């Protein structure tokens, strides 16, 4: 189909209009003035010429002024198109580059505004695509659960009207807090969402983002402390993260004012949640596998490999902050005799019971791992030799006073312990820390077992039983 030439049609229309006016003017003059002499061939030709001249002049004036405005509009459209083309292959989008300045209130101004509306839509689409590319890139580069949760929350806040938020993940069938941004992380903030009642249950059941008014619901734990006081959001949204028809997480966020229509906001939230949910599911699975790999199957404490990793981390921290670090090596006395006398099932029960007792009497920051067989390693961050000796003697006495049963039979169990500290070593190395504790442990066995020895001044020294004080 051949395209029309609008200016050519306009030119011909102006000429035709001028010709018609020139032809119609003499009869009108005669009718109005009732003068037959006014109509002559020369006058008629002159009127036709004048009409055609006026038509040509109108066309020229229109072309000059309208063409100028149209040229500005075309140049602006071409500029915007170039920005769109560049943005398609780049992650950088120049804000405001997709609009043309509106200079008039006429039809050209309306065309410009309509084009700007389209430009803003394209810009938003490109911004979303860029965010998605960045999001997928960041999520693909991370499998750690805490980092994945942090990335998901960050992009939710950047891409929507959210001002602050929390993200929970399904860990051991409980929604556990993974990351937060903008909210007070005090004792009111639940680390686990134990209740499946109310709006949380509604959001999970529907699989759709759910908006609630905090004043009409008993959710008083979402607060933000500012210089002007403690602020509680009026409206919050609960966004379920669903992967393979299962809710693997929840984003709970406070929403600010937005000019974006509610329907578009909800579609954006659903789109982002559908993209992010599989990555959160993978991170949760990876975290579960890591935990399974890091814990000893029988005693449910860290195994040797991950225990040594934690020791290396704490050792680096101690050197960096110039703080002390102590370790305790523990051996269950005559464990082979327990196995030979009562059987390996009894030995396993003793291992589990001893481990459970030791774990219950350690602080949260203190780490226990099964070092091998019936040997255990306890890591005591920011603890000097004197305090570590006190801890070791307390644990020794705890096991000695405890009664162990297996099939109604009493099994006497004691432990021997060796202690060393970073500050007591000549060479500061984590292997030397273990070796010196092991040397102290060997000394307790040599001296009769069921005792604590510390490694001090390059030698092992026994501590008095039930009198855990150091000179």
C-alpha positions in Angstrom: 0.0 0.0 0.0 1.4 3.4 -1.1 1.8 5.9 1.8 0.1 9.2 1.5 2.0 12.5 1.3 0.1 14.6 3.8 1.8 17.9 2.8 1.1 17.3 -0.9 -2.6 16.7 -0.1 -2.6 19.8 2.0 -1.0 21.8 -0.8 -3.5 20.6 -3.4 -6.3 21.2 -0.9 -5.2 24.8 -0.4 -4.9 25.4 -4.1 -8.4 24.0 -4.7 -9.8 26.0 -1.9 -8.2 29.2 -3.3 -9.6 28.4 -6.8 -13.1 27.8 -5.4 -13.0 31.0 -3.5 -11.8 32.9 -6.6 -14.6 31.5 -8.6 -17.3 32.1 -5.9 -16.2 35.6 -5.0 -17.5 37.6 -8.2 -21.1 36.1 -8.0 -21.2 37.0 -4.3 -20.1 40.6 -5.1 -22.8 40.9 -7.8 -25.4 39.5 -5.4 -24.5 41.8 -2.6 -23.9 45.1 -4.6 -26.4 44.3 -7.4 -23.7 45.5 -9.9 -23.4 43.7 -13.2 -20.2 45.6 -14.1 -18.4 43.9 -11.2 -18.4 40.6 -13.1 -15.9 40.5 -15.8 -13.4 38.0 -17.1 -10.4 40.1 -15.8 -12.0 40.5 -12.4 -12.9 36.8 -12.2 -9.3 35.8 -13.2 -7.9 38.2 -10.7 -10.1 36.7 -7.9 -9.0 33.2 -8.8 -5.4 34.3 -8.8 -5.9 36.0 -5.4 -7.5 32.8 -4.0 -4.8 30.6 -5.3 -2.2 33.0 -3.8 -3.8 33.0 -0.4 -4.0 29.2 -0.5 -0.3 29.0 -1.4 0.5 31.5 1.4 -1.5 29.5 3.9 0.3 26.4 2.9 3.7 28.1 3.2 2.9 29.5 6.7 1.5 26.2 7.8 4.6 24.4 6.5 6.9 26.8 8.3 5.3 26.7 11.7 3.8 23.2 11.8 6.9 21.6 10.2 9.0 23.1 12.8 6.9 21.6 15.6 6.7 18.3 13.8 10.4 18.3 13.3 11.0 18.8 17.0 8.6 16.0 17.7 10.3 13.7 15.2 13.8 14.5 16.5 12.5 13.8 20.0 11.0 10.5 19.0 14.3 9.5 17.2 16.3 10.5 20.3 14.0 8.4 22.6 14.2 5.5 20.1 18.0 5.7 20.3 17.9 5.6 24.1 15.6 2.6 23.9 17.9 0.8 21.5 20.9 1.4 23.7 19.1 0.4 26.8 18.1 -3.0 25.3 21.8 -4.0 25.3 22.9 -2.2 28.4 22.1 -2.4 32.2 22.2 1.4 32.4 19.0 3.3 31.8 19.1 7.1 31.9 16.1 8.4 33.8 14.0 10.9 31.9 15.5 10.0 28.5 12.3 8.4 27.3 10.2 11.7 27.3 9.9 14.7 25.1 9.2 18.2 26.5 5.6 19.2 25.8 5.6 22.8 24.3 1.9 23.3 23.4 -1.6 22.5 24.4 -2.9 21.7 20.9 -3.1 18.4 19.0 0.7 18.3 18.7 1.0 18.6 22.4 -1.5 15.8 22.9 0.5 13.6 20.5 3.6 14.4 22.5 1.9 13.5 25.8 0.6 10.3 24.3 4.1 9.4 23.1 5.6 10.2 26.6 3.0 7.9 28.2 4.2 5.1 25.8 7.9 6.1 26.6 7.3 5.8 30.3 5.7 2.4 29.9 8.7 1.3 27.8 11.1 2.8 30.4 9.3 0.9 33.2 9.5 -2.3 31.2 13.2 -1.9 30.6 13.8 -1.0 34.2 12.0 -4.2 35.2 13.9 -6.3 32.8 17.2 -4.7 34.0 16.2 -5.4 37.6 15.3 -9.0 36.6 18.6 -9.5 34.9 20.5 -8.1 37.9 18.3 -10.2 40.2 18.9 -13.4 38.4 22.6 -12.7 38.2 22.9 -12.0 41.9 20.7 -15.0 42.9 22.5 -17.3 40.5 25.9 -16.3 42.1 24.7 -17.1 45.6 23.5 -20.3 47.3 24.0 -19.2 50.9 20.6 -18.9 52.6 21.2 -15.6 54.4 22.7 -13.9 51.3 19.8 -15.2 49.1 17.2 -13.9 51.5 19.0 -10.5 51.7 19.0 -10.2 47.9 15.4 -11.1 47.6 14.3 -8.6 50.2 16.6 -5.9 48.7 15.0 -6.3 45.2 11.5 -6.3 46.6 12.0 -3.0 48.3 13.7 -1.4 45.3 11.1 -2.6 42.7 7.9 -1.9 44.6 6.4 0.6 47.0 7.8 -1.3 50.0 9.8 0.8 52.5 10.9 -2.0 54.9 10.4 -5.7 55.1 11.1 -9.1 56.6 11.6 -12.4 54.9 10.9 -15.8 56.5 11.9 -19.1 55.1 10.5 -22.6 55.7 13.2 -24.3 57.9 12.2 -27.6 59.5 8.6 -26.9 58.7 8.6 -23.6 60.5 8.7 -20.1 59.0 12.0 -18.8 60.4 13.3 -15.2 60.1 16.1 -15.0 57.5 16.6 -11.3 56.9 15.1 -7.9 57.8 15.5 -4.4 56.5 14.1 -1.2 58.1 12.4 -2.9 61.1 13.5 -3.0 64.7 15.1 -6.4 65.4 14.2 -6.5 69.1 12.6 -9.2 71.2 9.2 -8.4 69.9 10.1 -9.4 66.4 9.3 -13.2 66.1 12.2 -15.3 64.9 9.6 -18.0 64.0 6.0 -17.6 62.9 4.5 -20.3 65.0 0.9 -19.3 64.5 -0.7 -20.1 61.2 -3.9 -18.2 62.0 -5.3 -15.0 60.5 -3.8 -13.1 57.6 -0.7 -15.3 57.4 -2.8 -18.4 56.9 -5.0 -16.5 54.4 -2.0 -15.5 52.3 -0.6 -19.0 52.3 -3.9 -20.6 51.5 -4.7 -18.2 48.7 -1.2 -18.0 47.3 -1.8 -14.3 46.6 -0.3 -11.1 48.1 -2.4 -10.1 51.1 -2.8 -6.6 52.4 -3.9 -5.9 56.0 -4.5 -3.0 58.2 -2.2 -3.3 61.3 -4.7 -1.4 63.4 -7.4 -4.0 62.9 -5.0 -7.0 63.4 -3.0 -8.0 66.4 0.4 -7.4 64.6 2.2 -5.0 66.9 5.7 -6.3 66.4 6.5 -4.4 63.1 8.0 -1.1 64.3 10.7 1.2 63.1 12.6 3.5 65.5 13.3 7.0 64.1 14.5 10.3 65.5 10.8 11.2 65.8 9.9 8.1 67.8 8.7 4.6 67.1 6.6 4.2 64.0 4.2 1.4 63.2 3.2 0.9 59.6 -0.5 1.4 58.8 -0.6 -1.1 56.0 1.5 -4.2 55.4 1.6 -6.8 52.7 2.2 -10.5 53.1 3.6 -12.0 49.9 3.9 -15.8 49.8 6.9 -17.2 47.9 5.6 -20.4 46.2 7.8 -23.0 44.4 6.4 -26.3 43.1 3.0 -25.5 44.7 4.5 -25.2 48.1 5.0 -22.1 50.2 8.7 -21.9 50.9 8.8 -18.4 52.3 7.0 -15.2 53.2 7.8 -11.6 52.6 6.1 -9.2 55.1 6.6 -5.6 54.2 5.4 -2.1 55.1 4.2 -0.1 52.1 4.6 3.6 51.4 2.6 5.9 49.2 2.7 5.2 45.4 1.2 6.7 42.3 1.2 3.2 40.7 -2.3 1.7 40.6 -3.0 -1.0 43.1 -3.6 -3.6 40.4 -0.2 -3.0 38.8 1.5 -3.1 42.3 -0.1 -6.5 43.0 0.9 -7.9 39.5 4.5 -6.7 40.2 4.6 -8.4 43.5 3.3 -11.7 42.1 5.8 -11.5 39.2 8.8 -10.9 41.5 7.6 -13.6 43.9 7.3 -16.2 41.1 10.9 -15.4 40.0 12.4 -15.4 43.5 10.7 -18.4 45.1 12.7 -21.1 43.3 16.0 -19.5 44.3 14.9 -19.3 47.9 13.8 -23.0 47.7 17.3 -23.9 46.3 19.0 -21.9 49.1 16.9 -23.7 51.8 17.7 -27.0 50.3 21.4 -26.2 50.1 21.3 -25.0 53.7 19.7 -28.3 54.8 22.3 -30.3 52.9 25.1 -28.3 54.5 23.7 -28.8 57.9 23.3 -32.5 57.3 26.9 -32.6 56.1 28.3 -30.6 59.0 26.7 -32.5 61.8 27.6 -35.9 63.2 24.8 -38.4 62.6 25.0 -40.0 66.0 25.6 -37.2 68.5 24.0 -34.3 66.4 26.9 -31.9 67.1 29.4 -30.6 64.5 31.6 -33.2 62.9 35.4 -32.9 62.9 35.6 -31.3 59.4 33.2 -28.4 60.2 34.4 -28.2 63.8 37.9 -27.4 62.5 36.4 -24.9 60.0 34.8 -23.1 63.0 38.1 -23.3 64.9 39.9 -21.6 62.0 37.2 -18.9 61.8 37.4 -18.2 65.6 41.2 -18.3 65.4 41.3 -15.6 62.7 38.8 -13.5 64.7 41.0 -13.8 67.8 44.1 -12.7 66.0 42.2 -9.8 64.3 40.7 -8.5 67.6 43.7 -9.5 69.7 41.5 -11.6 72.0 42.1 -14.9 73.6 40.8 -18.3 72.4 40.8 -21.6 74.3 40.0 -25.2 73.3 39.2 -28.3 75.4 40.0 -31.8 74.2 37.8 -34.4 75.8 38.1 -38.2 75.9 35.6 -40.6 77.4 37.6 -42.8 79.8 37.9 -46.5 79.0 35.3 -46.3 76.3 36.5 -49.6 74.7 35.7 -51.3 78.0 32.1 -50.0 77.8 31.7 -51.4 74.3 33.2 -54.7 75.2 31.2 -55.1 78.4 27.8 -53.7 77.4 27.9 -53.7 73.6 28.2 -51.1 70.9 24.6 -50.0 71.4 25.4 -49.1 75.0 28.5 -47.3 73.7 26.4 -45.3 71.3 24.0 -44.4 74.0 26.8 -43.2 76.2 28.2 -41.0 73.4 24.8 -39.4 72.8 24.1 -38.8 76.5 27.6 -37.4 77.3 27.3 -35.1 74.2 23.8 -33.9 75.2 25.0 -33.1 78.7 28.0 -31.2 77.6 26.0 -29.2 75.0 23.4 -28.2 77.5 26.0 -26.7 79.8 27.8 -24.6 77.2 27.1 -21.0 76.3 25.6 -20.2 72.9 28.9 -18.9 71.5 30.8 -22.0 72.7 31.2 -24.7 70.1 31.4 -28.5 70.5 32.3 -31.0 67.8 32.9 -34.7 67.7 36.6 -34.9 67.0 36.7 -38.7 66.4 35.5 -41.8 68.1 35.0 -41.0 71.7 36.9 -37.7 71.5 35.3 -34.2 71.5 36.6 -30.7 70.9 35.2 -27.7 72.6 36.0 -24.2 71.3 35.8 -21.3 73.7 36.0 -17.9 72.0 37.3 -14.9 74.1 38.2 -17.2 77.0 41.6 -17.3 78.7 43.3 -20.4 80.1 42.1 -19.8 83.6 38.4 -19.6 82.6 38.8 -22.5 80.2 40.1 -24.6 83.1 37.1 -23.7 85.2 34.8 -24.7 82.4 36.7 -28.0 81.9 36.5 -28.9 85.6 32.8 -28.1 85.7 32.1 -30.4 82.7 34.3 -33.2 84.2 32.4 -33.0 87.5 29.1 -32.9 85.6 29.7 -36.2 83.8 31.2 -37.8 86.9 28.0 -37.0 89.0 25.6 -38.2 86.2 24.2 -41.7 86.2 24.1 -43.5 82.9 21.7 -46.3 82.3 21.4 -48.8 79.5 18.7 -51.5 79.7 18.3 -50.9 83.5 22.1 -51.3 83.9 24.2 -48.5 85.5 27.3 -47.6 83.5 30.0 -45.6 85.2 31.3 -42.9 82.9 34.0 -40.3 83.4 35.9 -38.1 81.1 39.5 -36.7 80.8 40.1 -33.2 79.5 43.0 -31.2 78.2 43.0 -27.4 77.9 45.1 -24.9 76.0 44.8 -21.2 75.1 46.1 -19.0 72.4 47.8 -16.7 74.9 49.7 -19.7 76.4 51.4 -20.8 73.2 54.8 -19.8 71.9 53.7 -20.1 68.3 50.2 -18.9 67.6 48.7 -21.5 65.2 45.4 -23.3 65.4 47.1 -26.7 64.9 49.4 -25.9 67.8 46.3 -25.0 69.9 44.8 -28.5 69.3 48.2 -30.3 69.7 48.9 -28.6 73.0 45.3 -29.5 74.3 45.9 -33.0 73.1 49.2 -33.1 75.0 47.4 -32.0 78.2 44.8 -34.7 77.6 47.4 -37.4 77.2 48.9 -36.2 80.5 45.5 -36.7 82.3 45.3 -40.3 81.0 48.9 -41.0 82.1 48.1 -39.6 85.5 45.0 -41.7 86.1 42.1 -40.3 84.0 39.0 -38.4 85.1 41.0 -35.2 85.5 41.7 -31.9 83.8 45.1 -30.8 82.7 46.1 -27.4 81.2 49.0 -26.6 78.9 51.0 -23.8 80.4 54.6 -22.7 80.1 55.2 -25.4 77.5 54.1 -28.3 79.8 50.9 -30.0 81.0 49.7 -29.3 84.5 46.9 -31.2 86.4 44.2 -29.2 88.0 42.9 -30.2 91.4 39.5 -32.0 91.3 36.5 -30.0 92.4 38.9 -27.1 93.1 39.1 -25.4 89.8 41.4 -22.5 90.6 44.7 -21.6 89.0 47.7 -20.2 90.7 
